[in-house]
Amino acid sequence: MYGPLWRMLPGPWQVKALLLLVLVVGVVAVCFLWLFPAIAPHIPFNGNSIQTGLQLHGYSTAAA
Amino acid sequence: MRGLRWGVRALGEVVITLGMLLLLFVAWQLWWTDVTANRAQASTIQALEKGFGPPGRPERRAAGPPATLRKVPLGQAFAIVRIPRFGADYARPVLEGTDRDTLIKGMGHYSGTAFPGQVGNFALAGHRTTYGRPLNNIDLLQKGDVIVVETKASYVVYTVDRHVIVTPDKVAVIAPVPQRPGAKPTQAWLTMTACHPKFSAQYRYIVFAKLVKNIARASGLPSSFMAVPAGAAG
């Protein structure tokens, strides 16, 4: 997985390392700006599963 | 044999990658959501202050009691909460409603509860951790601490009366008379609810505060109310 990726990157190792860094930054950016905000409401461990507005459901104060 | 070794290595790399993604998610939740929410909430405060207009001055006394709000559309910001115990600069927007998307943008007003200064219970929810954590230090509030709710019409000053820690199903904390569902309100209360303990949604930390003064905006807010109490975390 990472071996073939390293071999696919062009140039000497310095260039490969730089390209890899750019790739990592890109992946982190996609996660932070798009992926994580999208999946956060469905992750159970921050209590959002019982998130509610009192007037909407009437059984719990807001999980905040 | 070669295939097996390749398979084990590939599996290992996949598991390591998933572990890294999980750590990255935790970093996003605990750190990045604060960064973005703080920025967004600060700009909401600026927009509200602009909409409210410049603060008044004590010598210009307004005639009659200040008007109170009647209805605000869901999701709309309509007030600023200032709590000197949390620091002189502490200011958070209040938006109508308490759903997930609203609480990311500031404190949420439980729809159907009283508005600032009204008889009844002006009830707010706010995040204890993550998303700007407006009520991170709710457990530091002490009896007598000032909470100022600023609206277009007035500065509504409450002081902390008491706190309770309850399970989430105890919705009577936001009843018109806090903790006495069905009772007819004669006083104006402010209730703030946040998760407890930190990083858990198991309980709610509830603070009740009582109305002290409803000051028309034109009269300005006496600076004594904004004095940071001794020993405040800041």
Interface residues (C-beta under 8 A of the other chain):
Chain A: M1 Y2 V28 C31 F32 F36 A40 P41 I43 N46 G47 N48 I50 Q51 T52 G53 L54 Q55 L56 G58 Y59 S60 T61 A62 A63 A64
Chain B: A10 E13 V14 T17 L21 L24 F25 W28 Q29 W32 G97 T98 D99 R100 L103 G108 Y110 S111 G112 A125 G126 H127 R128 T130 L135 P168 D169 K170 V171 V173 I174 T193 A194 C195 S200 A201 R204 I206
